[in-house]
């Protein structure tokens, strides 16, 4: 099993920045890639960003490209999401997720099909 804990959410004004962290524990050696998803009330959970653990290839939703940066620290088993130029439409609960190689290979990094999920952290952007 893998456990994920998000942190860093909060309230910020439009144009501001937040940095989310996702700490992993358990059988972290089984993690092949990780991702960030968000869900606003009444909406489906949507892909935000992802990163392949080995090599660090990144993937972004068009809505956040050039504003958000996904990174990881392999030694600390932690993934980060630096969010800049935040907009009110970025308001959502943000979840981190981790995938094994098998699931990543089957569905890719953008599908809501990850093996492990955190409990989420609220990000609220005021206008």
The 8 nearest C-alpha neighbors of each residue, nearest first, counted from 0:
[[1, 26, 25, 2, 115, 27, 24, 29],
 [2, 0, 25, 26, 24, 27, 115, 3],
 [1, 3, 24, 23, 25, 0, 4, 117],
 [4, 2, 117, 23, 22, 116, 21, 1],
 [3, 5, 22, 117, 21, 23, 6, 2],
 [6, 4, 21, 20, 119, 120, 117, 22],
 [5, 7, 20, 19, 8, 120, 21, 4],
 [8, 6, 19, 18, 20, 9, 17, 5],
 [9, 7, 122, 121, 120, 6, 19, 17],
 [8, 10, 122, 121, 123, 11, 7, 17],
 [9, 11, 123, 124, 122, 12, 8, 125],
 [10, 12, 124, 15, 125, 123, 9, 13],
 [13, 11, 125, 124, 15, 126, 14, 10],
 [12, 14, 86, 85, 126, 15, 125, 124],
 [13, 15, 84, 85, 12, 86, 16, 83],
 [14, 16, 13, 84, 85, 12, 11, 83],
 [17, 15, 83, 82, 85, 84, 14, 18],
 [18, 16, 82, 81, 19, 83, 7, 8],
 [17, 19, 81, 80, 7, 82, 20, 79],
 [20, 18, 7, 80, 79, 6, 8, 81],
 [21, 19, 79, 6, 5, 78, 7, 22],
 [20, 22, 5, 78, 4, 77, 79, 3],
 [21, 23, 77, 4, 3, 20, 76, 5],
 [24, 22, 3, 2, 76, 77, 21, 4],
 [25, 23, 2, 1, 27, 26, 3, 22],
 [24, 26, 1, 27, 0, 2, 23, 28],
 [25, 27, 1, 28, 0, 29, 24, 30],
 [28, 26, 29, 30, 25, 24, 1, 23],
 [27, 29, 26, 30, 31, 25, 99, 1],
 [28, 30, 27, 99, 26, 31, 100, 98],
 [31, 29, 99, 27, 28, 98, 32, 97],
 [30, 32, 99, 100, 52, 98, 51, 29],
 [33, 31, 51, 52, 98, 50, 30, 97],
 [34, 32, 97, 96, 50, 49, 98, 51],
 [33, 35, 49, 96, 48, 95, 50, 97],
 [34, 36, 95, 48, 47, 94, 49, 96],
 [37, 35, 46, 47, 94, 45, 93, 95],
 [38, 36, 93, 92, 45, 44, 91, 94],
 [37, 39, 44, 91, 92, 43, 42, 45],
 [38, 40, 91, 42, 41, 92, 90, 37],
 [41, 39, 42, 38, 91, 43, 92, 44],
 [42, 40, 39, 43, 38, 44, 91, 92],
 [43, 41, 39, 40, 38, 44, 45, 37],
 [44, 42, 45, 38, 41, 39, 40, 37],
 [43, 45, 38, 37, 36, 42, 46, 39],
 [46, 44, 36, 37, 43, 38, 47, 111],
 [45, 47, 36, 109, 48, 60, 35, 37],
 [48, 46, 36, 60, 35, 59, 45, 37],
 [49, 47, 59, 35, 58, 34, 46, 60],
 [50, 48, 34, 58, 33, 57, 35, 108],
 [51, 49, 57, 33, 56, 55, 32, 52],
 [50, 52, 32, 55, 56, 53, 31, 33],
 [53, 51, 32, 55, 31, 50, 54, 33],
 [52, 54, 55, 51, 31, 32, 56, 73],
 [55, 53, 56, 52, 51, 50, 57, 32],
 [54, 56, 51, 52, 53, 50, 57, 70],
 [57, 55, 51, 50, 54, 58, 52, 53],
 [58, 56, 50, 49, 55, 51, 59, 69],
 [57, 59, 49, 48, 50, 56, 60, 108],
 [60, 58, 48, 64, 47, 61, 49, 63],
 [59, 61, 47, 62, 63, 64, 48, 46],
 [60, 62, 64, 63, 59, 47, 65, 58],
 [61, 63, 60, 64, 47, 59, 66, 65],
 [64, 62, 66, 61, 67, 60, 65, 59],
 [63, 65, 61, 66, 59, 62, 67, 60],
 [66, 64, 67, 63, 68, 61, 83, 62],
 [67, 65, 83, 63, 64, 84, 82, 68],
 [68, 66, 82, 81, 63, 65, 83, 64],
 [69, 67, 81, 80, 70, 82, 66, 65],
 [68, 70, 80, 79, 81, 48, 67, 50],
 [71, 69, 79, 78, 68, 80, 50, 72],
 [70, 72, 78, 77, 79, 73, 69, 52],
 [71, 73, 75, 77, 74, 76, 78, 70],
 [72, 74, 76, 75, 71, 77, 52, 78],
 [73, 75, 72, 76, 77, 71, 78, 27],
 [74, 76, 77, 72, 73, 22, 71, 23],
 [77, 75, 73, 74, 23, 72, 22, 78],
 [76, 78, 22, 75, 72, 21, 71, 23],
 [77, 79, 71, 21, 20, 70, 72, 22],
 [80, 78, 20, 70, 19, 69, 71, 21],
 [79, 81, 69, 19, 18, 68, 82, 20],
 [82, 80, 18, 68, 67, 17, 79, 19],
 [81, 83, 67, 17, 16, 18, 80, 66],
 [84, 82, 16, 66, 85, 67, 15, 81],
 [85, 83, 14, 15, 66, 16, 86, 13],
 [84, 86, 14, 13, 83, 15, 16, 89],
 [85, 87, 13, 88, 89, 124, 14, 84],
 [88, 86, 124, 89, 90, 125, 126, 13],
 [87, 89, 90, 86, 124, 91, 85, 39],
 [90, 88, 87, 86, 91, 85, 124, 123],
 [89, 91, 123, 88, 122, 124, 87, 39],
 [92, 90, 39, 38, 122, 37, 93, 121],
 [91, 93, 121, 38, 37, 120, 119, 122],
 [92, 94, 37, 119, 120, 36, 91, 121],
 [95, 93, 119, 36, 35, 117, 37, 92],
 [94, 96, 35, 117, 34, 116, 36, 21],
 [95, 97, 116, 34, 115, 33, 113, 35],
 [98, 96, 33, 115, 113, 32, 114, 30],
 [99, 97, 113, 114, 32, 30, 31, 103],
 [98, 100, 30, 31, 101, 102, 29, 103],
 [99, 101, 31, 103, 102, 104, 98, 30],
 [100, 102, 104, 99, 103, 105, 98, 31],
 [103, 101, 105, 104, 99, 100, 98, 106],
 [104, 102, 107, 100, 105, 106, 101, 98],
 [103, 105, 101, 102, 107, 106, 100, 108],
 [104, 106, 102, 103, 107, 101, 100, 108],
 [107, 105, 103, 104, 102, 110, 108, 112],
 [106, 108, 103, 104, 109, 105, 110, 102],
 [109, 107, 110, 103, 49, 106, 34, 32],
 [110, 108, 46, 107, 111, 49, 48, 106],
 [111, 109, 112, 108, 106, 107, 46, 113],
 [112, 110, 113, 109, 46, 45, 44, 36],
 [111, 113, 110, 114, 106, 102, 98, 109],
 [114, 112, 98, 115, 97, 111, 96, 102],
 [113, 115, 98, 97, 112, 99, 116, 102],
 [116, 114, 97, 96, 113, 1, 98, 117],
 [117, 115, 96, 95, 3, 97, 118, 94],
 [116, 118, 3, 4, 95, 119, 94, 96],
 [119, 117, 94, 116, 4, 120, 5, 3],
 [120, 118, 94, 93, 117, 92, 5, 121],
 [119, 121, 93, 8, 92, 5, 6, 122],
 [120, 122, 92, 8, 91, 9, 93, 123],
 [123, 121, 8, 9, 90, 91, 92, 10],
 [122, 124, 90, 10, 9, 11, 121, 125],
 [125, 123, 87, 11, 12, 90, 13, 10],
 [124, 126, 12, 87, 13, 11, 123, 10],
 [125, 13, 87, 12, 124, 86, 14, 11]]
